[in-house]
Amino acid sequence: MGYRISLLSKHLICWAVTGLLMISLAQAQDLALEFIGQQIIPHNHQYKDTIVGGLSALEYDVRTGRYIAICDDRSDTGPARFYGLKLGYDASGFHSWQLTDVHTMKRPDGSVFPAPSFMGASSVDPEALKLSPAHSSYLWTSEGHAKKGVNPFVREMKLDGTYIRDFAVPEKYHIGEGTGIRDNLAFEALTVTTDQKSILLSIEGPLIQDGAEADAEQGADVRLLQMDIDSGQPVHEYVYTVEPVHKETLPFGNFSINGVVDILALDRDQYIVVERSFSTGAGLSVKLYLADLSAATDVLGLHSLKGATYQTAQKTLLLDLGELGIPIDNIEGMTFGRTLKDGRRTLVLISDNNFRSAQISQILVFAVDGLAEKLTSKTPH
């Protein structure tokens, strides 16, 4: 029996019967996810003289029927790059995957991003990627390298990876004395809003001036930055609270994290948000939430959230991937995929294996019932 998650209406009710989990919550539309299956790209898979791994974002191109996955290689194993993929699935299962091409991202001067310096500083850390509304370019992010003084950025590039322009990232995100991004916790997620006029980005963890990172005792507030596509300027900013880290580390005091790793627009106010939690010795937890920004305060004018009064985004748990009954790895990418023959759109997730043999590059596919018509019928301009 397929695994199915349904989001109906009114009050929150959860129950599980013979593999069927139902979740009900107040929202304008019914939304249901049915797990179709998974595929795994082998460790150290070679493609056109590159090592395939570190897949940290996923996008679907409705015109070509292919998927695009950005690689978060800081040019360690090869130049910073992104891949094209074909995914073979239908309502009966996920049957195949195939790499179709690879492109390198270019710097403004046309060169590829260099390997990290002798001292370890990286000039790029690719994390998020989405097609522009016209499907003629890609919008993408780099987390930067905070401990080496390298700021994050948001850019547009041609479909072959050639640089077009930078977006105007607010100064509060820049690295400073007691301010700015934390190392490896910057622009991890990006989605195009459903009106096709702007992008919404999320940093993975809080800015230094906004407060402490999430731990096993408390969550953390992260910023969702909305930027106008035409002008490249920030227009709004909201706060989303991530949950506490799912388990304490073993032994106590080792590395742990919980943060936003991807975001996907449903309508003007509602977004699917992926939170990924990790604790040394206790493993991973990956959960999908529904975030509603309709009552959230616009904090664009606030340099620091400390001492400020604001309303965060409302959130409701959609799916704990741990309930699927299969091993779940480091999920970092999410996109709506192609439409099945029965009319349902699909949701596709991908994991970043960090180029480690102990992890996997995992692709998960779900069928979606109840998706808004404006999403299922959306075509490029």
matplotlib code that plots the C-alpha trace (Angstrom):
import matplotlib.pyplot as plt

x = [0.0, 1.3, 2.2, -0.2, -0.4, -3.6, -4.2, -7.9, -9.4, -10.3, -8.6, -5.3, -5.9, -3.2, -3.7, -2.1, -3.9, -2.2, 0.4, -2.1, -1.2, -3.8, -3.0, -5.8, -5.4, -7.0, -6.1, -7.8, -7.1, -6.8, -3.3, -2.2, 1.2, 1.5, 5.0, 5.8, 9.4, 13.1, 16.3, 19.9, 22.8, 25.9, 28.7, 31.5, 29.4, 31.4, 29.9, 31.9, 35.0, 33.1, 32.2, 28.4, 27.5, 26.6, 23.3, 21.7, 18.9, 16.5, 14.4, 12.0, 11.9, 8.4, 9.6, 12.2, 10.9, 14.3, 15.4, 18.3, 20.4, 23.0, 26.1, 27.5, 31.1, 33.2, 35.3, 37.1, 36.6, 35.9, 34.6, 31.3, 28.6, 25.0, 23.6, 20.6, 18.7, 15.9, 13.8, 11.6, 8.6, 4.8, 2.1, 3.2, 6.8, 10.1, 11.9, 15.1, 17.3, 19.8, 22.3, 21.9, 24.4, 26.7, 27.5, 29.9, 28.9, 31.0, 32.3, 31.6, 34.9, 33.8, 36.2, 35.2, 35.3, 38.8, 39.5, 39.8, 43.0, 45.9, 44.5, 41.1, 39.1, 36.4, 35.0, 31.7, 29.4, 26.4, 23.2, 19.9, 18.8, 15.5, 14.5, 13.6, 9.9, 10.8, 12.7, 15.6, 18.0, 18.7, 18.6, 21.0, 22.8, 26.1, 26.4, 29.8, 32.5, 31.9, 34.9, 37.1, 35.4, 33.6, 30.1, 27.1, 25.5, 22.3, 22.9, 21.4, 23.1, 22.3, 21.3, 24.9, 26.2, 27.4, 27.1, 24.4, 24.0, 24.0, 21.0, 21.4, 21.8, 21.2, 24.2, 22.9, 23.7, 27.3, 30.1, 31.0, 32.0, 29.2, 26.9, 26.0, 25.8, 27.1, 29.5, 27.6, 24.2, 23.5, 21.3, 20.3, 16.8, 15.2, 11.8, 10.0, 6.8, 3.6, 3.0, 6.4, 7.6, 9.9, 12.0, 11.8, 15.1, 15.8, 19.0, 19.6, 20.2, 19.9, 22.1, 24.6, 22.9, 19.5, 20.3, 21.6, 21.4, 18.8, 19.8, 18.0, 16.3, 15.1, 14.5, 15.8, 14.4, 15.6, 14.9, 13.0, 14.1, 11.9, 13.6, 12.1, 13.3, 13.3, 15.2, 17.2, 16.3, 14.9, 11.2, 10.1, 11.5, 9.8, 10.8, 10.3, 11.1, 12.8, 12.2, 14.7, 17.3, 15.4, 17.8, 20.7, 24.1, 25.8, 28.1, 26.7, 28.1, 29.1, 27.9, 24.2, 22.1, 18.5, 17.8, 15.8, 17.3, 14.6, 11.4, 8.7, 5.8, 2.2, 0.4, 0.9, 1.3, 1.8, 5.1, 6.4, 9.5, 12.0, 13.8, 16.8, 18.1, 21.3, 22.9, 26.2, 25.5, 21.8, 21.5, 19.2, 15.6, 13.9, 10.4, 8.2, 6.2, 3.5, 4.4, 1.9, 3.2, -0.1, 0.1, 3.9, 5.6, 7.8, 11.2, 13.2, 14.0, 15.3, 19.1, 18.7, 15.8, 17.0, 14.5, 12.2, 8.5, 7.3, 4.9, 6.6, 5.2, 2.6, 3.7, 2.1, 3.8, 3.1, 5.3, 8.1, 10.1, 11.1, 7.6, 8.1, 9.8, 13.0, 16.4, 16.4, 19.6, 20.6, 17.6, 18.3, 16.5, 12.8, 10.7, 7.3, 7.8, 5.9, 2.2, 1.2, -1.3, -4.0, -3.6, -1.7, 1.5, 4.6, 6.9, 10.5, 13.2, 17.0, 19.7, 23.3, 25.7, 28.5, 30.7, 30.9, 30.7, 28.6, 25.8, 23.7, 22.5, 18.8, 15.8, 12.3, 9.1, 5.6, 2.3, 0.3, -3.4, -5.2, -2.5, -3.9, -4.8, -2.5, 0.4, -0.7, -1.3, 1.5, 3.5, 6.5, 6.0]
y = [0.0, 3.5, 5.9, 8.8, 12.1, 14.1, 17.6, 18.3, 21.2, 22.6, 21.0, 19.2, 15.4, 12.7, 9.0, 6.0, 2.9, 0.1, 2.5, 5.4, 8.7, 11.5, 15.1, 17.6, 21.4, 24.7, 25.9, 26.9, 23.8, 20.0, 18.7, 15.1, 13.5, 9.8, 8.4, 6.8, 5.7, 6.5, 6.2, 6.4, 7.7, 5.6, 7.1, 8.7, 8.2, 9.7, 11.9, 13.8, 13.9, 15.1, 13.3, 13.4, 14.3, 17.3, 17.7, 20.6, 22.0, 20.7, 22.4, 21.1, 22.6, 22.0, 22.8, 20.1, 17.6, 17.5, 18.3, 20.5, 19.8, 22.2, 20.7, 22.4, 21.5, 24.5, 23.6, 21.0, 18.0, 20.1, 23.5, 24.6, 23.1, 21.9, 18.8, 18.0, 14.8, 12.7, 10.9, 8.0, 7.6, 7.2, 6.5, 2.9, 3.6, 5.4, 3.4, 5.2, 8.2, 9.5, 12.4, 14.4, 17.3, 19.3, 23.0, 25.1, 28.3, 31.3, 34.3, 37.8, 37.8, 34.5, 32.3, 29.2, 29.4, 28.4, 25.6, 26.7, 28.6, 27.0, 28.5, 26.9, 30.0, 29.2, 31.7, 29.9, 27.5, 26.8, 25.9, 26.9, 27.2, 28.0, 28.9, 32.5, 33.1, 33.3, 30.1, 31.8, 31.9, 30.5, 32.3, 30.8, 31.4, 30.9, 30.6, 32.2, 31.2, 33.3, 32.1, 33.1, 36.5, 35.5, 37.0, 35.1, 36.2, 35.8, 35.8, 35.2, 33.2, 32.0, 28.4, 27.5, 29.0, 32.4, 35.2, 37.8, 39.9, 40.1, 40.8, 43.5, 41.5, 43.7, 44.7, 42.9, 39.6, 40.6, 39.4, 41.9, 42.2, 40.3, 40.6, 38.8, 35.2, 32.2, 29.9, 27.3, 28.8, 31.4, 31.3, 27.7, 27.9, 29.9, 29.8, 31.9, 33.4, 32.3, 35.8, 35.3, 38.8, 38.0, 35.3, 34.3, 33.1, 31.6, 31.4, 28.1, 29.5, 32.9, 35.9, 36.4, 39.6, 37.9, 35.3, 31.8, 28.8, 26.1, 23.4, 20.5, 22.9, 25.7, 26.6, 29.7, 32.5, 32.6, 35.3, 34.8, 37.5, 38.6, 40.2, 41.8, 39.9, 42.9, 45.3, 42.8, 44.8, 43.5, 44.3, 42.3, 40.1, 37.8, 35.5, 31.7, 29.8, 26.4, 23.7, 22.6, 20.0, 16.7, 14.9, 15.6, 14.6, 11.4, 12.0, 15.3, 18.5, 17.4, 19.1, 19.5, 21.7, 22.3, 24.8, 25.6, 23.7, 24.4, 26.3, 26.0, 28.4, 27.2, 30.5, 34.1, 33.4, 29.6, 27.8, 24.3, 24.5, 21.7, 21.6, 19.3, 18.4, 16.6, 15.5, 13.7, 10.2, 10.6, 11.0, 13.0, 14.2, 15.8, 17.3, 19.3, 22.1, 24.4, 28.0, 30.8, 34.4, 36.2, 37.5, 37.7, 41.0, 42.6, 43.0, 44.3, 47.4, 45.6, 45.1, 42.8, 40.9, 41.0, 42.9, 43.5, 42.7, 40.8, 38.0, 35.0, 32.8, 30.3, 26.7, 23.3, 19.9, 18.3, 15.3, 13.7, 11.8, 9.4, 8.0, 6.7, 3.5, 3.9, 5.4, 9.2, 11.0, 14.7, 16.1, 19.6, 20.1, 20.2, 21.0, 20.3, 17.8, 16.7, 15.9, 12.2, 10.7, 10.8, 14.6, 14.8, 16.9, 15.4, 16.6, 15.6, 15.8, 15.2, 14.7, 16.1, 13.2, 15.6, 13.4, 10.9, 7.1, 6.8, 9.0, 8.6, 10.8, 10.0, 11.1, 10.8, 11.3, 11.9, 12.3, 15.4, 15.6, 19.0, 21.2, 24.6, 24.9, 27.8, 25.5, 22.5, 24.6, 27.1, 27.6, 29.7, 33.3]
z = [0.0, -0.9, 1.9, 1.9, 3.8, 3.5, 4.6, 4.9, 6.9, 10.3, 13.3, 13.6, 13.8, 13.2, 13.0, 11.3, 10.1, 8.0, 6.6, 6.1, 7.9, 7.8, 8.9, 9.0, 9.4, 8.6, 5.1, 1.9, -0.1, 0.4, -0.1, -0.2, -0.7, -1.8, -1.7, -5.1, -4.6, -4.5, -6.6, -5.4, -7.4, -6.6, -4.5, -6.6, -9.8, -12.7, -15.4, -18.0, -15.8, -12.7, -9.5, -9.0, -5.4, -3.1, -4.9, -2.9, -5.0, -7.6, -10.3, -13.0, -16.5, -17.9, -21.4, -21.6, -19.0, -17.3, -13.8, -12.8, -9.7, -8.3, -6.8, -3.6, -4.5, -3.5, -6.6, -4.5, -6.7, -9.9, -10.9, -9.3, -11.5, -12.0, -13.7, -15.9, -15.1, -16.6, -14.0, -15.0, -12.8, -13.0, -10.5, -10.1, -9.1, -9.6, -12.2, -13.4, -13.5, -16.1, -16.2, -19.3, -19.1, -16.8, -16.8, -14.7, -13.1, -14.3, -12.4, -13.7, -15.7, -17.4, -15.6, -13.5, -9.7, -8.5, -6.0, -2.4, -1.6, 0.2, 3.5, 2.8, 1.7, -0.8, -3.3, -3.8, -2.0, -4.4, -2.5, -4.2, -7.8, -9.6, -13.2, -13.8, -14.6, -18.4, -18.1, -19.9, -17.0, -13.5, -10.2, -7.7, -4.4, -2.7, 1.1, 1.0, 3.5, 6.7, 8.7, 5.8, 5.2, 2.0, 1.8, 0.4, -2.8, -5.0, -8.7, -12.1, -14.8, -18.3, -18.9, -19.7, -16.4, -17.8, -15.3, -15.8, -12.6, -8.8, -6.6, -3.9, -0.7, 2.4, 4.4, 7.5, 5.8, 5.2, 7.5, 10.2, 13.8, 15.6, 12.6, 9.4, 8.3, 10.3, 8.5, 6.4, 7.5, 4.8, 1.7, 1.5, 0.0, -2.9, -4.5, -7.1, -5.8, -7.5, -9.0, -10.8, -9.7, -6.9, -5.2, -1.5, 0.1, 3.4, 5.3, 7.0, 10.5, 12.3, 11.6, 14.4, 15.5, 15.7, 18.3, 19.0, 16.7, 17.4, 19.9, 21.6, 24.1, 21.8, 18.2, 16.3, 14.2, 10.6, 8.0, 4.8, 2.3, -0.6, -3.5, -6.7, -9.8, -12.2, -9.9, -7.9, -4.7, -1.4, -0.9, 2.2, 4.9, 7.4, 10.2, 10.4, 13.5, 13.1, 15.7, 18.3, 17.2, 17.2, 19.6, 21.9, 20.6, 21.7, 23.6, 24.9, 23.5, 20.0, 16.8, 16.1, 13.8, 12.7, 9.9, 6.7, 3.7, 1.0, 0.4, -2.3, -3.1, -3.0, -3.2, -2.3, 1.4, 1.8, 1.3, 1.9, 4.1, 4.6, 8.0, 8.3, 11.8, 12.6, 15.8, 16.1, 17.3, 16.9, 13.1, 10.9, 11.0, 7.9, 8.1, 5.8, 7.2, 5.8, 6.5, 6.2, 5.9, 5.8, 9.4, 9.6, 10.4, 7.7, 9.4, 6.4, 8.4, 11.4, 11.5, 14.6, 15.9, 19.5, 21.6, 18.7, 18.7, 15.6, 14.5, 12.9, 10.1, 11.2, 10.6, 10.6, 10.2, 6.8, 6.8, 8.9, 6.4, 9.1, 8.9, 5.4, 6.6, 4.6, 5.5, 4.9, 4.1, 4.0, 2.0, 0.7, -2.6, -3.5, -6.6, -8.1, -10.9, -14.0, -14.0, -13.9, -16.4, -13.8, -13.5, -10.3, -10.0, -8.4, -5.6, -5.9, -3.1, -3.4, -0.9, -0.5, 0.3, 1.1, -1.2, 1.7, 1.2, 4.4, 2.9, -0.3, -3.1, -2.7, -4.9, -3.5, -5.5, -4.3, -6.1, -5.0, -4.8, -4.3, -5.6, -6.6, -10.3, -10.8, -10.0, -12.0, -15.1, -14.8, -18.0, -18.7, -19.9]

ax = plt.figure().add_subplot(projection="3d")
ax.plot(x, y, z, "-o")
ax.set_aspect("equal")
plt.show()
